[in-house]
Amino acid sequence: MFGPYEFRIGVMLYYSVPCTITAGIVLVQQAEGNLPMAGAIATVANVIGCYTTPILLQLFLAKAEGKFDVASVLLKLTFSILMPVIVGKLLQCIPAVPKAVKKVKRWISIVTSTCLALMLWMKVSKAVEDDAFSGIKWQSLLILVGIVIVMCIINLTVNVSLSALLCLRHPYVRVMILMVSQKTLVMAITLVQILPETIGSIGLILVPLFVAHPTQIMVFSLIAPQLKKYPFDFNCPRFFPSKIVAMCDWLNSKKEAEAPPALSGVVIENPEAAAVTTQPNGHTAPVTDKV
């Protein structure tokens, strides 16, 4: 009823990867969340995910028909995901590089999206040529959508609970809900590319990815405006230890610009031997010396 065996592999693979990057940041910005926190979480999670995802896959696919070498997968992920991140960060240290990239940023995005689409098209075309999609029922796709929605609810519950435990304020709660609750498609596709062919049809493994990613974006794009419209904070309970309360306050601390001192009631000297005083209502009244 659920579909071919590869569908199960695709679902497990998709929910083994770390949080999303581009889609999450866009939704956090739309909901007026904390963008620096969103960028930091995306970077750290995807770097760590290069090493945790293959290990999780090995546990989930312990009874799979095909086996894969974890060390080989880790090495390939390091060169395909981690090394480009390191090189990109090093290039940002050169002042001329960010300025040059900013001018052609749109074209870089177009080229990246085109290459990703071509890669997917080749894999799906190979699956169609091998007649891998024959026998797939539309009920299986509906079950996939239902599984994705259930996983979205589970991720929301976990991240809201974690936000409450850390007593986060609404800008950070939005990051936890919209950023951490979603999964990245790029790493999932990269993993599919390096999986051994003995594990199953690559085209069929990609189907849950194609269903899950747009479904989760649709779900969280409906949640983002509501988070902006109805902000809520989590306060630390009184029974929490003082150290935990201090840590939560540090997590929520935000440096604010100091306001200029008020001028009400201040006497300002006038070079023409007169004085001007500011009144509380904002009007100024000249004061002259009477002889």
Number of C-alpha atoms within 10 A of each C-alpha: 8 14 17 17 15 20 23 17 21 24 20 17 25 26 20 21 25 27 24 24 22 12 20 28 22 17 22 29 17 14 22 18 24 18 18 11 17 23 17 10 20 21 17 12 18 22 19 12 21 24 18 16 25 23 17 17 20 15 10 14 18 11 9 15 10 13 15 18 11 15 12 13 19 18 13 16 22 16 12 14 17 19 13 12 16 11 10 12 11 10 13 13 10 10 9 10 12 13 12 10 13 11 10 10 12 10 12 13 11 11 11 11 12 12 12 14 11 12 14 17 13 12 18 21 13 15 19 14 10 12 10 16 16 9 9 14 12 10 12 15 17 13 14 23 18 14 15 21 16 12 17 21 14 13 17 19 14 15 20 19 13 14 22 17 16 20 23 24 20 21 21 22 26 29 28 27 24 31 28 21 24 25 24 22 21 13 24 20 20 15 21 20 15 14 17 15 13 12 17 18 21 22 24 24 26 25 18 24 23 14 16 25 18 12 18 19 17 11 15 21 19 12 16 21 15 12 21 17 9 8 13 14 14 16 16 18 11 8 7 10 10 10 9 14 18 12 13 18 17 10 14 16 11 8 6 6 6 6 6 6 6 8 13 13 10 11 13 12 11 11 7 6 9 12 15 15 17 16 14 11 7 9 9 11 11 10 13 10 7 4 3
